[in-house]
Amino acid sequence: MAEADVQSREQCKAITEDGERCSRQARDDGFCYQHDESDPTVSDSQATQEEERAERTDETAERERETRKSESREAVDMTAEEKTDPEETNADADTEQEEIAGILAIRKAVQSTAGELIGHEFDGVSEITPTDDGWRAVVEVVERRAVPDTQDIIGRYEIELDTDATVHGYRRLDRYRRGDTAEFE
């Protein structure tokens, strides 16, 4: 109890306008330079309760920090084999690599032929999807240049390819101004 009295004398016992205890250091009379006996005060029992609450909060925060530290150490100590089944990972990775390689090959074929095939400057590939007979790619070409470039007329074309990346046909899907994105949002 003597320790609580020492601590309560160290902190001003006045209550501030927002209802909290003043955090300034107290003088011998128990008040800081800004407060005096005419200010509302915290009783000794309230001061003790506040200090106990602050200690509990500090202890809880310390426990949470320790828990986070131990969890992060456990995560670091875990090996890759413990996290995943290596047989499943390798099988999935091989399949995914083959699919990615196929899409990249189609993309390269479409990029190299789209401008010449359609007769306009190639701008980009916006979609590549597999179909029953091969692949479907949607490309964008600049059909008319303008200043500023946000007024360029862009044509979206669908190109059909077989599994060997041989083009079997194309068609225009639509046109839009480069700056008009409302339709795609």
Secondary structure, 3 states (H helix, E strand, C coil): CHHHHHHHHHECCEECCCCCECCCECCCCCCCCCCCCCCCECCHHHHHHHHHHHHHHHHHHHHHHHHHHHHHHHHHHCCHHHHCCHHHHHHHHHHHHHHHHHHHHHHHHHHHHHHHHHCCEEEEEEEEEECCCEEEEEEEEEEECCCCHHHCEEEEEEEEEECCCCEEEEEEEEEEECCCCHHHC
